[in-house]
Amino acid sequence: MSALGIIGSGNIGAAVARLAVAAGIPVVVANSRGPQSLTGLIAELGPPATAGTVEQAARAGDLILLSVPLTAHTAIPAGLLNGKVVLDTSNYYPYRDGRIAELDQDKITTSELVHRHFPQARLVKAFNNILAHHIPQLARPAGAPDRTALPIAGDDADAKTAASTLIHQLGYDTVDAGTLAQSWRIEPETTAYTRLYLADPATPGEQMMQAPARPVPAAELRRALETAERVHVADRAF
């Protein structure tokens, strides 16, 4: 495939970049601080990874991973992502993002909010329901008996197919979680969010960022999605 543009060099963006490089996919990584701030990450990744501006990452290929804090997405010019398949990793964390009334009132989902800023992008919610350190831990070759599945959600069937193809190359199966309006099923505190992938689902919250992962096959993920109940965002603790 052509290069994968990655906008956002935080934990999720860096983890996906590592898998892409391991799969032989060129990546162009960008963040708000500029290419000079990415020297260490690019050296770690090695070829075929390069640092670029946000504009260069957006032009790198047909698929873009957007992995920035929710309130930072509006700093990216909307037109940059026109026509692109955008894998949106966004989650709403009120402690970090402040209160957003439309989300607190369950009027829209997080990815619908992001899509409103990028109306001509072909948005697919992905990689938002798994802890960053679990992404490399659980990646497996196609056909592996312990291959894990990740959910995707979106309104564009062809975009979901493209996103699924990439995610398969990176080491995961995928399960369709529905439309962007239904993507609440994979948002924080639902049955398909992060704890599903913990070796010990009862791990205390303060220990989750170091806790080991366990494989989650597609059938188990489907059950989690089917039984998910919408969490009232205004009542969420984080």
N, C-alpha and C positions, 0 to 999 in steps of 0.2 A: 504494500500500500504506500501511498505518498506519506510525507511527514505528518506527524501528529503535533499540532500546536497545543501548548499547555500554558494557560494564563493563570498564574498563581503557583508559587514555588513552596507553599507550606507543606504540611505533612502528607496530605492526600496527593497533591500535585507531584511531589517528589517520589512518592511510592509508585504512582502510576508510571512516571517517567522511568523508573528503574525496571519495571516489567516490560515497558515498550522497548527499551534498549536491549534487554535480554532476549526479546523476540525479534531483534533485528530491525525494528521500526525507527526511522529517524525522528527525533523530537527537537522542537524549538521551544525552549522554556523562557517565559517572561514573567516579570512581576512589576509592581508599582515603583520599585527602587532602581530599576534599570539593569542592563546586562552586566555591568561591572560588579554588582552585588551577588552574582551567580557563579563566580569563578570557582569556588569550592565545590558546589554541587555538580557543575559541568565536568570538573576534573574527576570527581568520583564516578560519574556516569560513564565518562569516556565516549568515544565515537560510537554511534552516530548522533550524539547529543550536542546541541549548540545553544548558546544564550542569545536572546534577541529582545527587541522591544515588544510591547504589546501588539503593535501593528504588524511586526514581522511574524510573531506567533500566529496571529489571526490569518495571515496570508500563507502560512506554511503548507496547509493541505485542506482537504474537505472536512476533516473532523477536528474539533477543538475541544479540549477539556477545560472547562471553566471552573476553577476551584479557588474562589476568593471569598472573604467574609461577605455575608448577605448584603450589608449596607454599602459594600465597595463596588458592587456590580454596576451601579449607575455612573461611576466614574469612567467606565469604558464606553466610548462612542458607540451608539447602537448600530450604526451602519457598518462597523467593522465586521460584524458577524452575519451580515445578510447572506442568506443562502447556505450557510454552513450548518453541518450537523454538530450541535453543541451538547456535549455531555455535561450536565449541570450537577455539581456535587453539593449545592447549597442546602444548608439547614438554618433554621431560625432559632437562635439562642438569645432570649430576652436579656440575660445577664450581660451579654456581649453587644448585642445589636440595639438595645433599647426596645421600647414597646412600639410595635407596629399595629395600629388599630385593625386594619383589614385582616391581618393574620390572627390576632387575638379574638376577633369576632367570627372566625371560621368562614369568612366570605370568599376567600381564595386560598390556594395552597402556596407554599413558598416558591415552587417552580412556576406557577402561574404569575406570580409577582415578577420573577426574573424575566419570564417570556414577554411580559408587557413592555419591558424596556427594550427587548430585542425581538420585536414582532416579526421580523423577516428571517429570524434564525429558526432552524428546525431543532427545537429543544427536546432533549431526552434526559430525564432525571436518572442519574446513575452514580455509583460509588459514594452515595451519601449515607448509606445505612450500615457501613462497616468501619471499624476503627482502622486508622492508617497503618498501624504496625501489623494488623492482621492481613493486609493486602498482599505483601510478599510471602507471609507465612502460609497462606492457603492456596496460592496459585499452583496449578498442576497442569501437566500436559493433557491434551485431548485424549479421552478414553480412559484416564486414570480412575481406578475404582473409588478413590476418595476425593474426586473433583467436587468443588463447591460451586454453588449457584448464587448469582447476584440478581436482584430485581432491576428492571428498567421500566420507566413510565414515560409516555409521550402521546402526542396527538397525530403524529406523522408516521404511518406504518413503515415507509421506506427508510426514514431516519432511524427508527428502532431496529430495523434489519441491519443497517450500517453500524449502529452502535453495538449491536449484538455480535457482529462479525469481529469488530475490534476487541471486544471483551473476551471473546473466545480465543483470539490470538494471545491475549495477555494471560490466559490460564484459568478462565472461569466459564461455566455454563451461565445461561441467563433465563429468567422467568419474567414474562410480561405481567407487570403489575397494573396495567390499565392506562388511562389517560392522565394528563397533568392534573385534572380535577380530582382524580382518584389517587394521586400520589401521596396523599396523607397516610396511606397504608404503610409507607416506608419512612415516615418522619419520626422524630424522637419520641421515645416511650411507647411505641407500638410493638406488637409481638414480632415484627420483622426487622427491628432496629437493633443493631450492635450486640445486645446480649444474646441473641440467637446464635452468634458465632463464638461465644465464649466457651472455653473448655468447662468452666464452672459458671453456669448462668447466675448463680447467687453471689458472685464476686462483688464485694463492696464497691461502690462507685469510685472511691478514691484510689482503688487499686486496678481499675479497668485498663488504664493506659499502659500497664505492663503485663497484663494477664494473657496467658496463652490462648490460642484459638483452637477451634475444632471444625472439621469439615461439615458443611451443611448441604446435602444433596438437593436437587431441584424439587423432589416430591415433598421434602420437609419444608422448604421455603414456600411452596404453593399452599400448604396447609396453614402456615403462619399468615400468609396474605389473606386467605379465605376467612380466617377467624379474627382478623384484625378489627379492632373497634377504634373509632376516631377519638383521638385524645383532644379534649378541649384545650386549645393552645394557651388561653389566658390562665388556666389552672396549672400549667406546667411549671415544674420547679427549676428548670434550666433551659 
